[in-house]
C-alpha cells in the first residue's frame, strides 16, 4: 500500500510526460499538417511576405520533418503487416 502511495505521483508524471511527447510528435510529424505548412510557406513567399532565405530555411526544416514522418509511417506500416503474418 505504501509503495502505491509513493509511486503513484511518479507514475502520473511519467504518463503525462508520455502524452505530451505523443502530442508533440503528432504535431511535428503529422503529414497533413506538414503539407499544409509547406503550402502556407509557399504562398507567403510568392506574396513576398517573407524573403527567400527565410523561405529556404523553413522549407528545408519542413521537408526534413516530412521525410521523418514518412519514414515513421512506413515503419508503422511494416510493423502492422508483420503482426498480421
C-alpha positions in Angstrom: 0.0 0.0 0.0 2.7 2.5 0.9 4.6 1.6 -2.3 1.5 2.7 -4.3 1.2 5.9 -2.4 4.9 6.7 -3.1 5.0 5.7 -6.8 1.5 6.9 -7.9 2.6 10.6 -8.3 5.7 9.5 -10.2 3.7 7.2 -12.5 1.2 10.1 -13.1 4.1 12.4 -14.1 5.5 9.8 -16.4 2.1 9.2 -18.1 1.6 12.9 -18.5 5.1 13.3 -20.0 4.4 10.4 -22.4 1.2 12.0 -23.5 2.8 15.4 -24.0 5.6 13.7 -26.1 2.9 11.9 -28.1 1.0 15.1 -28.9 4.2 17.0 -29.7 5.3 14.2 -32.1 1.9 14.2 -33.7 2.1 18.0 -34.3 5.7 17.8 -35.5 5.4 14.7 -37.7 1.8 14.8 -38.9 1.9 14.6 -42.7 -1.2 16.7 -43.4 0.0 19.4 -41.0 3.4 19.5 -42.6 1.9 19.6 -46.1 -0.4 22.5 -45.1 2.5 24.4 -43.6 4.5 23.9 -46.8 1.6 25.3 -48.8 1.3 28.3 -46.5 5.0 28.9 -46.6 5.0 28.8 -50.4 2.1 31.3 -50.5 3.9 33.7 -48.1 7.0 33.5 -50.3 5.0 34.1 -53.5 3.2 37.1 -52.0 6.6 38.4 -50.9 5.7 38.3 -47.2 9.0 36.6 -46.4 12.4 36.8 -48.0 13.9 33.9 -50.0 16.5 33.0 -47.3 13.7 32.6 -44.7 11.7 30.6 -47.2 14.5 28.2 -48.0 15.4 27.7 -44.3 11.8 26.9 -43.2 11.2 24.8 -46.3 14.3 22.7 -45.5 13.1 22.2 -42.0 9.6 21.2 -43.1 10.9 18.8 -45.7 13.2 17.2 -43.1 10.2 16.7 -40.8 8.2 15.4 -43.8 10.9 12.8 -44.5 11.0 11.7 -40.9 7.2 11.5 -40.8 7.1 9.4 -44.0 9.8 7.1 -42.6 7.8 6.6 -39.4 4.6 5.9 -41.4 6.4 3.3 -43.4 7.9 1.7 -40.2 4.4 1.6 -38.6 3.0 0.0 -41.8 5.7 -2.6 -41.9 5.2 -3.4 -38.2 1.4 -3.8 -38.8 1.9 -6.1 -41.7 4.4 -8.3 -39.7 1.9 -8.6 -36.9 -0.8 -9.9 -39.3 1.5 -12.7 -40.6 
